[in-house]
Amino acid sequence: MGTDARKQFDRTAASYAVSRAHSNSRSLALLKEFAGDRRYGIAIDIATGPGFAAFALADQCDEMIATDISKGMLQQVQKLAAERKIENVERSFADAHALPFRDASFDLIACRTAPHHFTSIPTFLSEVRRVLASSGVFLMVDTTTSESELPRIWHQNMEWRRDRSHVAASPPSGWRREFVQAGFRIVGEQLTTVDMEFNDWVLRSNTPQEEIEVMRNEWKNIDEKISAEYTVKDHGNGDYSFRWPVIVLKAVIS
């Protein structure tokens, strides 16, 4: 993540802290499921945002470190941890591309709903592999996208216009390839979706009003193939419901 992403998430941290799409989605339950019954020593949640993944996994860890480049997000972690009475979550300022931790120092590494903001997926995965213990587990959740070109291009264009800190969401085949090239073996995979509402989606990211109106008009005339791919429904009042695809991966060092 770069300076633009840091500014964006400092500005919108409070909105993400109350986002149902981030706090209650199916992917959070899957993350917990993929962690299994194992007890972990020290864990890290990369690009934690308001800390939802860190909180979900904390009861299986002796120590959980929630990291982010946004001080605003880390403040939300502190606030929500206190409200939930979670005492084993620490906070740390850290860039996913240059983690300030020793080699092989974590038993569990998580990263949820963040990599599509990263400027270099290979660098991120290289850092994860470096700091993951040889017997450790890496859990990743992120918005993915279509394997088909037309809906994929539309999806990426809309995400970038809504939030200029968006870089790219990889299709599932791309993620599998990136993990293998980074030296991981995928031992668990699940595709799911996250339910979204257009008005809430653009409000949360503080999208400029003029851009919102242009996007609304484009959604009104959306291609049928794109509409079917993302289950887009027009509610007739300028709002739309839709579903973004999400991938959940569990990996170990190969």
Buried (B, 14 or more C-beta within 10 A) or exposed (E): BBEEBBEBBBEBBBBBBEBEBBBEBBBBEBBBEBBEEEEBEBBBBBBBBBBBBBBBBBEBBEBBBBBBBBBBBBBBBBBBBEEEEBEBBBBBEBBBBEBEBEEBBBBBBBBBBBBBBBBEBEBBBBBBBBBBBEEBBBBBBBBBBBEEEEBBEBBBEBBEBBBBBBBBBBBBEBBBEBBEEBBBEBEBBBEBBBBBBBBBBBEBBEBEEEEBEEBBEEBEEBEEEBBEBBEBEBEEEBBBBBBBBBBBBBBBBE
